[in-house]
Amino acid sequence: MGSRTVSLGIPVPRRTDPAAPSLPDTSDRPASRALIDPFGRAATDLRVSLTDFCNLRCTYCMPESGMAFLKKDQLLGVDEIVRLVRIATEQFGVDQVRFTGGEPLTRADLPEIVAGVAALERRPEISLTTNAIGLEVRAAGLRAAGLDRINVSLDSVVSETFERLTRRPLLHRVLEGIEGARAAGLAPIKINAVLLPGINDHELPDLLAWCLERDLQLRVIEQMPLDADGIWERSSMITAARMREILAERYVLSPAPVERAGAPAELFDVADRASNEHLGRVGTIASVTEPFCGDCRRTRLTAEGRVRTCLFSHEETDLRGALRGGASDDEIADIWRAAHWGKAAGHGMGAAGFSRPERPMSAIGG
């Protein structure tokens, strides 16, 4: 059977002229340099996708084969990325930047990107979401460049399950990468796990135990309708409530006494059910069933320089054209502000008219 080419599903971007009618009407926008939306939320957390390419093929994210990827000249370059981050930190007050993919470690110039952002006068916290393949040889250099911490995508520590989920027999490479990050002093290390019914949900207590033993912070994530094959079904997904039920068979969970402050994860203290000994914490990210849109503080840039106001957006605003067309920092900031003023109140997954975004997760950035 021949392989098929899967479209990236990239929507036609808005024009970059801030006066263009295709951009949101900002006539009633308050005079503020911050990146605000009509619901009073200010974005201080920037997610930057560095590439749509990945060396795994996770079933909830990408097809097994046939994916069409962006060409090198379509991707933002080092100077372009650093400039956009500088605009975000200086003009909007962004204080957290996370680099995502695809898989950001597949970019050879990642250390230069990190170093450029770390050298900014208004230096943000710099983190990386990665599958950790190859991190064992790059972690020290990235730490020296200015990387503060990492999130590692790891859905199972059982080889057979890992290969079933990722379609690649590379669990050992991920584990080597995590150990390399620990040795380099990248901390905290968060583990992101997506649960799929009948595949890895039964492994959750063991996965948490594995993380707790290694001082890794587990975040369990509801599967979202962002898979390239379009087979997600709400009725069969593992909800955050069900995750907590599974963990309660072995552990006692209690809400952690910490302010959430717009973070996606709801944190719980974990105690051993037999001894009541405190073991650490776990987080659940319930984007579908317990959405946290009301306190969203994120703005996103795709690998080719388009603003997305939400993971589930159907519209994008092109900044790359303005960058390469000679626009000033203020002009680029005004386009970005106008785009963000069009941010919706929430993703609307519970509404009857909800439709999934055209892009799969790998072409958006986590």
C-alpha positions in Angstrom: 0.0 0.0 0.0 1.5 3.4 -1.0 2.1 6.1 1.5 0.0 9.3 1.3 1.2 12.8 1.7 -0.5 14.5 4.6 -1.2 18.2 4.3 0.1 20.5 7.0 -3.4 22.0 7.0 -1.9 25.5 7.1 -4.6 28.1 6.9 -4.2 31.2 4.8 -2.7 33.8 7.1 -4.1 37.3 7.7 -2.4 40.1 6.0 0.3 41.8 7.9 -0.9 45.4 7.4 -2.3 46.4 10.9 -5.0 48.5 9.1 -6.2 45.6 6.9 -9.8 44.7 7.5 -8.8 41.0 7.9 -7.2 41.8 11.2 -9.4 42.3 14.2 -10.9 45.7 14.8 -8.8 47.3 17.5 -10.7 50.6 17.8 -12.0 49.6 21.2 -8.7 48.2 22.4 -7.3 50.0 25.5 -4.1 51.9 24.9 -1.7 49.4 26.4 1.7 48.0 25.3 0.8 44.7 26.8 -0.5 41.8 24.7 -4.1 41.9 25.9 -7.3 40.4 24.6 -10.9 41.5 24.9 -11.4 39.4 28.0 -8.7 41.1 30.1 -6.0 38.5 29.8 -2.4 39.5 29.1 -0.1 37.1 27.4 3.2 36.7 29.3 4.0 33.1 28.2 5.4 32.7 24.6 5.5 29.3 22.9 7.8 29.3 19.8 7.8 26.3 17.4 11.2 25.9 15.8 10.3 23.2 13.3 7.4 21.0 12.3 9.8 18.0 11.8 10.0 15.2 14.3 12.0 12.0 14.5 9.1 10.1 16.2 5.6 9.5 14.8 3.3 9.5 17.9 -0.1 8.2 17.0 -1.9 11.2 18.7 0.2 13.7 16.8 1.4 12.6 13.4 0.7 10.0 10.7 2.9 7.0 10.3 4.4 8.3 7.0 3.9 10.7 4.2 4.1 13.9 6.2 5.0 17.1 4.2 7.4 19.3 6.1 8.4 23.0 5.7 11.4 23.9 3.7 14.4 25.5 5.5 13.8 28.9 4.0 10.2 28.8 5.3 11.4 28.5 8.8 12.4 31.5 10.9 16.1 31.9 11.2 18.1 32.5 14.4 18.1 36.3 14.2 14.4 36.4 13.3 13.4 34.2 16.3 15.6 36.2 18.7 14.1 39.5 17.4 10.6 38.3 17.8 11.3 37.2 21.3 13.0 40.5 22.1 9.9 42.4 20.9 7.7 40.2 23.1 9.8 40.7 26.2 10.5 44.4 25.7 7.1 45.5 24.4 4.6 43.0 25.9 6.3 42.0 29.2 6.7 38.3 28.2 8.7 36.6 30.9 8.5 32.9 29.9 9.6 31.5 26.5 9.3 27.8 25.6 10.7 26.4 22.4 8.8 23.5 20.9 8.5 21.6 17.7 7.9 19.2 16.0 11.2 18.3 17.7 13.4 21.3 18.4 16.5 19.2 19.0 16.5 18.5 15.2 17.6 22.1 14.6 21.4 22.2 14.7 21.3 25.9 15.5 19.3 25.5 18.7 22.2 26.5 21.0 22.5 29.8 19.0 18.8 30.4 19.4 18.9 29.8 23.2 22.0 31.9 23.6 20.5 34.8 21.6 17.4 34.8 23.9 19.5 34.4 27.0 21.5 37.5 26.1 18.4 39.7 25.9 18.4 42.6 28.3 14.9 41.5 29.5 15.9 37.9 29.8 12.9 35.5 30.1 12.9 32.0 31.6 13.8 29.7 28.7 12.5 26.2 28.5 12.3 23.4 25.9 9.7 20.8 25.1 11.5 17.8 23.6 11.4 14.0 23.1 15.0 14.1 24.5 16.5 12.0 21.6 20.1 13.1 21.3 19.8 15.3 24.4 22.5 13.4 26.2 25.2 14.9 23.9 23.6 18.4 23.7 22.3 19.1 27.2 25.5 20.6 28.6 25.9 22.9 25.6 22.3 24.0 25.9 22.6 24.6 29.6 25.7 26.7 29.0 23.8 28.6 26.3 21.2 29.6 28.8 18.5 26.9 28.8 16.8 26.8 32.2 14.7 23.7 32.1 13.0 21.1 29.9 9.7 19.2 29.4 10.2 15.7 28.0 7.4 14.0 26.1 7.3 10.4 27.4 4.1 8.4 27.4 5.5 5.1 28.6 8.7 3.5 30.1 7.7 0.1 28.7 9.6 -0.6 25.5 6.7 -2.3 23.7 4.2 0.4 24.6 6.6 3.2 23.7 7.2 1.7 20.3 3.4 1.2 19.7 2.7 4.8 20.6 5.7 6.4 18.7 6.2 3.9 15.9 9.9 3.9 16.7 12.0 1.6 19.0 13.8 4.5 20.6 12.9 4.4 24.3 16.5 3.9 25.3 17.5 7.1 23.5 14.9 9.1 25.4 16.0 7.7 28.7 19.6 8.5 27.8 18.6 12.1 27.0 16.8 12.5 30.3 19.9 11.3 32.2 22.0 13.7 30.2 19.7 16.6 31.1 20.0 15.6 34.8 23.7 15.5 34.6 23.8 19.0 33.0 21.8 20.5 35.8 18.6 21.3 33.8 15.9 21.4 36.5 13.1 20.8 37.1 12.6 18.1 34.5 8.9 17.7 33.7 7.6 14.6 32.0 4.6 15.0 29.7 2.5 11.9 29.2 -0.6 11.5 27.0 -2.9 8.6 28.0 -4.6 6.6 25.3 -7.3 4.0 26.3 -6.2 0.4 26.2 -2.7 1.3 25.3 -0.9 3.0 28.3 -3.6 4.1 30.7 -3.1 1.0 32.9 0.6 1.9 33.2 0.0 5.3 34.8 0.7 4.3 38.5 4.0 2.7 37.5 4.9 5.7 35.3 4.3 8.0 38.3 6.4 5.7 40.6 9.2 5.8 38.0 9.1 9.6 37.9 8.9 10.0 41.7 11.9 7.8 42.2 14.0 10.0 39.9 12.7 13.4 41.1 10.9 14.0 37.7 7.7 15.9 37.7 4.9 14.0 35.8 2.2 15.9 33.9 -0.6 13.7 32.5 -2.3 15.2 29.6 -5.8 14.6 28.1 -5.6 13.7 24.4 -6.8 16.6 22.3 -8.3 16.7 18.8 -4.9 17.6 17.2 -3.9 14.2 15.7 -3.0 14.2 12.0 -5.2 11.2 11.2 -8.3 12.8 12.7 -9.4 9.8 14.7 -9.8 11.5 18.1 -13.1 10.8 19.8 -14.2 12.6 23.0 -16.2 9.6 24.1 -13.1 7.3 24.3 -10.5 9.7 25.7 -9.0 9.2 29.2 -10.2 12.2 31.2 -8.3 13.9 34.0 -10.9 12.7 36.4 -10.3 9.1 35.3 -6.5 9.7 35.6 -6.9 10.6 39.2 -9.1 7.6 39.8 -6.4 5.3 38.3 -3.7 6.9 40.5 -6.0 6.7 43.6 -5.7 2.9 43.4 -2.1 3.2 44.7 -1.7 6.8 46.0 -3.5 9.4 48.0 -3.9 12.7 46.0 -4.6 16.0 47.6 -4.7 19.4 45.9 -1.3 21.1 46.2 -1.4 24.4 48.1 0.1 26.4 45.3 -1.3 29.2 43.1 -1.9 27.9 39.6 -1.2 31.4 38.0 -2.4 30.5 34.5 -0.4 27.2 34.4 -2.1 24.4 32.4 -1.4 21.8 35.0 -3.5 21.3 38.2 -1.1 20.0 40.8 -1.7 17.3 43.5 0.5 16.2 46.4 1.1 12.5 46.2 1.2 10.3 49.3 1.7 6.5 49.6 -1.6 4.9 50.3 -0.1 2.4 52.8 2.3 4.6 54.8 0.9 8.1 54.0 4.4 9.2 53.3 4.6 12.2 51.0 6.3 11.3 47.8 6.1 14.3 45.6 3.6 15.9 43.2 1.8 15.1 40.0 -0.1 17.3 37.6 -3.1 16.7 35.3 -3.7 18.9 32.2 -7.4 18.7 31.3 -7.7 20.9 28.2 -10.8 19.1 27.1 -12.9 18.3 30.2 -11.7 21.0 32.7 -10.6 23.8 30.4 -8.5 26.6 31.9 -9.0 29.1 29.1 -10.3 31.8 31.4 -6.8 32.4 32.7 -4.9 31.7 29.5 -1.6 33.7 29.4 -0.1 32.2 26.2 0.7 33.4 22.7 2.2 31.2 20.1 4.4 31.5 17.1 4.6 28.7 14.5 7.8 27.6 12.9 7.2 29.9 9.9 6.4 32.9 12.0 2.7 33.0 12.3 0.8 34.2 15.4 -1.7 31.7 16.9 -3.8 33.0 19.8 -4.9 29.4 20.7 -3.9 25.8 20.0 -7.4 25.5 18.4 -7.3 28.7 16.3 -8.5 28.6 12.7 -6.8 31.9 11.9 -3.2 33.0 11.9 -1.4 36.2 11.4 1.9 36.3 9.5 4.9 38.1 11.1 7.6 36.6 8.9 6.5 38.7 5.9 6.8 41.8 8.0 10.2 40.7 9.4 11.6 40.1 5.9 9.8 43.1 4.4 11.7 45.6 6.6 9.0 46.4 9.2 10.2 48.1 12.4 9.9 46.6 15.8 6.9 48.8 16.6 5.1 47.9 13.4 5.6 44.2 14.1 4.4 44.7 17.7 1.3 46.4 16.5 0.5 43.5 14.1 1.0 41.1 17.0 -1.2 43.2 19.3 -4.0 43.4 16.7 -3.9 39.6 16.2 -4.1 39.0 19.9 -7.1 41.3 20.3 -8.9 38.7 18.2 -8.3 35.9 20.8 -11.5 34.1 21.6 -12.8 33.5 25.2 -12.0 29.8 24.9 -11.3 26.9 22.5 -15.1 26.1 22.4 -14.6 22.3 22.4 -17.9 21.9 24.3 -19.9 23.9 21.8 -22.0 22.3 19.1 -20.3 24.1 16.3 -16.7 23.3 17.3 -14.4 22.2 14.5 -10.9 21.0 15.0 -8.0 23.1 13.7 -6.6 22.4 10.3 -3.0 21.9 11.6 -2.0 18.8 13.6 -0.1 19.3 16.8 3.3 18.8 15.2 2.7 21.7 12.9 1.5 24.0 15.7 3.9 23.5 18.6 3.0 22.4 22.1 
